[in-house]
Amino acid sequence: MAWLSPLNQRRLRNFKANRRAVWSLWVFSILFGLSLCAEIIANDKPILVKYQDGYYTPFRAFIPKRPLVATSGPRRSTVMLKFNASLSRAV
């Protein structure tokens, strides 16, 4: 603590002697650290998605909805019917 002036050394000793102040500093430091991650914690995109044996992380990169919809094969009509039905309800 040689880099602190004698007055600041005394202030630091007084602060460390106050246990409530030290605990409050820790609590506010943790809350501040969590607030830095607020965009990841509270957003409208899921953090991890499992779809057709694959894992996707939409919060890191844009994943378009179209490639996830089947465009050919026997499931195409079922998927497109469900997709169109959801569009008609949204309007």
C-alpha positions as CSV (number, residue, x, y, z in Angstrom):
1,M,0.0,0.0,0.0
2,A,3.0,2.3,-0.5
3,W,1.3,3.8,-3.5
4,L,-1.5,5.2,-1.3
5,S,-1.2,8.4,0.6
6,P,-1.5,8.1,4.4
7,L,-5.0,9.6,4.3
8,N,-6.1,7.1,1.7
9,Q,-4.5,4.2,3.7
10,R,-6.6,5.3,6.7
11,R,-9.7,5.4,4.6
12,L,-9.1,2.0,3.2
13,R,-8.5,0.6,6.7
14,N,-11.8,2.1,7.9
15,F,-13.6,0.7,4.9
16,K,-12.2,-2.8,5.5
17,A,-13.2,-2.6,9.2
18,N,-16.8,-2.0,8.1
19,R,-18.0,-5.5,7.3
20,R,-21.4,-4.3,5.9
21,A,-19.6,-2.1,3.4
22,V,-17.3,-4.9,2.2
23,W,-20.3,-7.3,1.7
24,S,-22.2,-4.5,-0.1
25,L,-19.2,-4.0,-2.4
26,W,-19.1,-7.7,-3.2
27,V,-22.9,-7.8,-3.9
28,F,-22.9,-4.8,-6.1
29,S,-19.8,-6.1,-8.0
30,I,-21.6,-9.4,-8.7
31,L,-24.8,-7.6,-9.8
32,F,-22.7,-5.3,-12.1
33,G,-21.0,-8.4,-13.6
34,L,-24.4,-10.0,-14.3
35,S,-25.7,-6.8,-15.8
36,L,-22.9,-7.0,-18.4
37,C,-24.4,-10.3,-19.6
38,A,-27.9,-9.0,-19.6
39,E,-28.2,-9.1,-23.4
40,I,-27.6,-12.9,-23.3
41,I,-29.6,-13.6,-20.2
42,A,-32.8,-11.7,-21.1
43,N,-33.5,-11.6,-24.8
44,D,-36.0,-13.0,-27.2
45,K,-33.8,-15.6,-28.7
46,P,-33.1,-19.0,-27.1
47,I,-29.6,-19.7,-26.0
48,L,-29.5,-23.3,-27.3
49,V,-31.9,-25.2,-29.7
50,K,-32.0,-28.8,-30.6
51,Y,-33.7,-29.5,-33.9
52,Q,-33.5,-32.7,-36.0
53,D,-30.4,-34.1,-34.2
54,G,-28.5,-30.8,-34.5
55,Y,-27.8,-28.1,-32.0
56,Y,-28.1,-24.4,-32.9
57,T,-27.1,-21.3,-30.9
58,P,-29.3,-18.5,-32.3
59,F,-28.0,-15.8,-29.9
60,R,-24.5,-16.0,-31.5
61,A,-25.5,-16.0,-35.2
62,F,-28.5,-15.5,-37.4
63,I,-30.2,-18.7,-38.4
64,P,-32.8,-18.3,-41.1
65,K,-36.2,-20.0,-40.6
66,R,-36.4,-21.3,-44.2
67,P,-33.7,-24.0,-44.1
68,L,-35.3,-25.5,-41.0
69,V,-38.6,-26.1,-43.0
70,A,-38.7,-29.3,-45.1
71,T,-38.9,-28.3,-48.8
72,S,-39.2,-31.8,-50.3
73,G,-40.1,-35.3,-49.4
74,P,-43.2,-36.7,-47.7
75,R,-43.1,-34.3,-44.7
76,R,-43.2,-31.2,-47.0
77,S,-47.0,-30.9,-47.2
78,T,-47.5,-31.4,-43.4
79,V,-44.8,-28.9,-42.5
80,M,-46.1,-26.3,-45.0
81,L,-49.7,-26.8,-43.9
82,K,-48.6,-26.2,-40.3
83,F,-46.6,-23.2,-41.4
84,N,-49.5,-21.7,-43.4
85,A,-51.9,-22.3,-40.6
86,S,-49.7,-20.5,-38.1
87,L,-49.5,-17.5,-40.6
88,S,-53.3,-17.4,-41.0
89,R,-53.7,-17.2,-37.2
90,A,-51.1,-14.4,-36.9
91,V,-53.1,-12.2,-39.3
